[in-house]
Amino acid sequence: MSRGGMASKVTHESIVGASFKFIYLDETYRIDVKSEKRLCWTREAGDNAGQSDEETYVFDVLSPEIILLTWVEADGLGLSNVLNLRDGTLITHANHGREVFQNKGQHSLGVA
């Protein structure tokens, strides 16, 4: 999937089966969208590389080129990921307990 092609017609159905790579300054994740309700994330680089889990997620289209993927991990970490499909930017808002933080990075689609 190319960024340009996906951005103009992104739907929930169009991301099922897709893989994303989330690239931050000190860690990288692979996100495999398994179904309309489940995804699997794997930490590929950084502390605890190889860590992985499957989560229930929520998807929304914020604009023709921006999507939102949100889930809560088993340890209670809540993640809301804003992906710009046109320019590849990624902003993750996270919360754990009463702490919140933001992590900016890049994403890619269709990772093999």
Buried (B, 14 or more C-beta within 10 A) or exposed (E): BEBEEBBEEBEBEBBBEBBBBBBBEEBBBBBBBEEEEBBBBBBBEEEEEEEEEEBEBEBEEEEEBBBBBBBBEEEEEBBBBBBBBBEBBBBBBBBBEEEEEEBEBBBBBEEE
